[in-house]
């Protein structure tokens, strides 16, 4: 399950399923909603994400680039140990600000 919530001007995308090829279309729809007539800022909550596969890593890079092209930013929050290792080993984690929890990630937009 994937849901989008707003915290002030920031979108929080909560995902409770693996970020794998079969879920990317649903994620892409939610991300598109973040671009509704404003500078996009979003946090992807990875707390409940059990796994990110290679398609998911590619999607993260593409999505991060899309945010940057629009003058926005996508931040990652609270990855579990496996996801943290996947992000580190693949180098994808270097492209994103990874914060310890959603509250810290949302708060980082105003600092």
JODAUR-V492772 format. One record per backbone hydrogen bond with DSSP energy under -0.5 kcal/mol. NH is the residue of the N-H (numbers start at 1). CO is the residue of the C=O. Records with the same first field share a line. If there is no record, write none. Layout:
NH->CO  CO
This chain:
3->14
5->12
7->10
10->7
11->41
12->5
13->11  43
14->3  12
15->13  45
16->1
19->51
20->18
23->20
24->20  21
27->23
28->24
29->25
30->26
31->27
32->28
33->29
34->30  31
35->32
36->33
37->35
40->38
42->73
43->11
44->75
45->13  43
46->44  77
48->15
49->46
50->48
53->19
57->53
58->54
59->55
60->56
61->57
62->58
63->59
64->60
65->61
66->62
67->63
68->64
69->65
70->66  67
71->68
72->67
73->40
75->42
76->97
77->44
78->99
80->46
84->80
85->81
86->82
87->83
88->84
89->85
90->86
91->87
93->87
94->91
95->92
96->93
98->96
99->76  97
105->101
106->102
107->103
108->104
109->106
110->107
111->108
